[in-house]
Structure formats: structure tokens, C-alpha cells
Amino acid sequence: MPDRHRPHRRTAAETAPEGPPVEAEAEVERLRAELEAAQAEASEHLSTLQRTAADFANYRRRTAEDRERELGLAGESLLLKLLLIADDFDRAMEAMPEEFRGVSWIEGVGLLDRKLRALLESEGVTPIESVGKPFDPREHEAVLTIPDSGKPDGEVVAEMQRGYRVRDRVLRPSMVAVAGSGAAAGDSTSEVN
């Protein structure tokens, strides 16, 4: 039985004010602000990381393209040197006297020519067809204009040096003579030496 003469002691729960303490609310707000700042910083770092990754991927792609281009240029330089040898074979075969046809060592020279042509073809090098085609400054180099040839103006009537393509690009343009009435394809009427 409770003692009526003694004052009743109140517990902490009975003396606490209603709702959370003011200090706790301030602490929660401070922690929320810190969380938002940390999330913003993390988002900024993620964005920076993504940009850096994209920059690096672009750098790798560009360097790979540059390396391929440089290798291609080195290959093209070698192919151009081989074309000079192919030109020499062309001239030798055209200048061969008729009495030498069928001689075994001449046939050996012809075999070497065919092997060189097969090598060039395996590297994607193909001759440019010129004679009878319209003059195209991307594929032809006009060195002579032939007036009154009986052909339409701007048509290639003769090829002085064969041109070649490597895959889809012109490796060396054909040196050609063009039909014209004087200044076809922007060229003069006299031969260029």
C-alpha cells in the first residue's frame, strides 16, 4: 500500500517534455546536411570518373587509329616502291624482241612478273582501268591532250603509266592522254615532260 505521507517521486519519463528534445532535432538536421553533401560529392566524383573513363576510351581508339594509319602509310610506301618494279617489268615485256619469246629465261622473267602481280593483288592493290573511261582527276593525271582523236572530249585515249588502287583508295593515279579540243580536263595541248 502506498504511503500517503511521502511525496511521490516522478520518473524521468514523466518529467520529459512532449516530442523529441531540441538537441536531437539539431543533430538529425546536421546529419541530414552531411549526408546530402556526401551524396553530392559522391555524385560529382562518379561524374568525373565517367568522364575520365570516356576520355580514356577515346584516347585508346584514337591511338589505335593513328597506329593503323601509320602502318598503312608505311605499307603504302613499300607498295609504291614495288609498283616501280612492276613498271620495269611492264617495259621489259613490251620491249622484248619477238625472237626471244619462248626462251626459257624470258619465261622466267614473265613468271617473276606474275608473282609480283599476285603479291600486289594479295595486298589489295589493283590496277585502275583508264582507257575508254571518262577523265577523273581523282584517278587520272592528264599529261597529254590529243585533239581530233575521234573520241569524245574528256575520254582517256591512252595510258602512259598504269595507276593502282589499294582497297578503295588511289595509291598512284594513271598517267593518261585525254581526248579534247585543246584544253580538256584543264590540261594543255602539249605533252608534259
C-alpha positions, 0 to 999 in steps of 0.5 A, a space after each residue: 500500500 502506498 504511503 500517503 505521507 511521502 511525496 511521490 517521486 516522478 520518473 524521468 519519463 514523466 518529467 520529459 517534455 512532449 516530442 523529441 528534445 531540441 538537441 536531437 532535432 539539431 543533430 538529425 538536421 546536421 546529419 541530414 546536411 552531411 549526408 546530402 553533401 556526401 551524396 553530392 560529392 559522391 555524385 560529382 566524383 562518379 561524374 568525373 570518373 565517367 568522364 575520365 573513363 570516356 576520355 580514356 576510351 577515346 584516347 585508346 581508339 584514337 591511338 589505335 587509329 593513328 597506329 593503323 594509319 601509320 602502318 598503312 602509310 608505311 605499307 603504302 610506301 613499300 607498295 609504291 616502291 614495288 609498283 616501280 618494279 612492276 613498271 620495269 617489268 611492264 617495259 621489259 615485256 613490251 620491249 622484248 624482241 619477238 625472237 626471244 619469246 619462248 626462251 626459257 629465261 624470258 619465261 622466267 622473267 614473265 613468271 617473276 612478273 606474275 608473282 609480283 602481280 599476285 603479291 600486289 593483288 594479295 595486298 589489295 592493290 589493283 590496277 585502275 582501268 583508264 582507257 575508254 573511261 571518262 577523265 577523273 582527276 581523282 584517278 587520272 593525271 592528264 599529261 597529254 591532250 590529243 585533239 581530233 582523236 575521234 573520241 569524245 572530249 574528256 575520254 582517256 585515249 591512252 595510258 602512259 603509266 598504269 595507276 593502282 588502287 589499294 582497297 578503295 583508295 588511289 595509291 598512284 593515279 594513271 598517267 593518261 592522254 585525254 581526248 579534247 579540243 585543246 584544253 580538256 580536263 584543264 590540261 594543255 595541248 602539249 605533252 608534259 615532260 
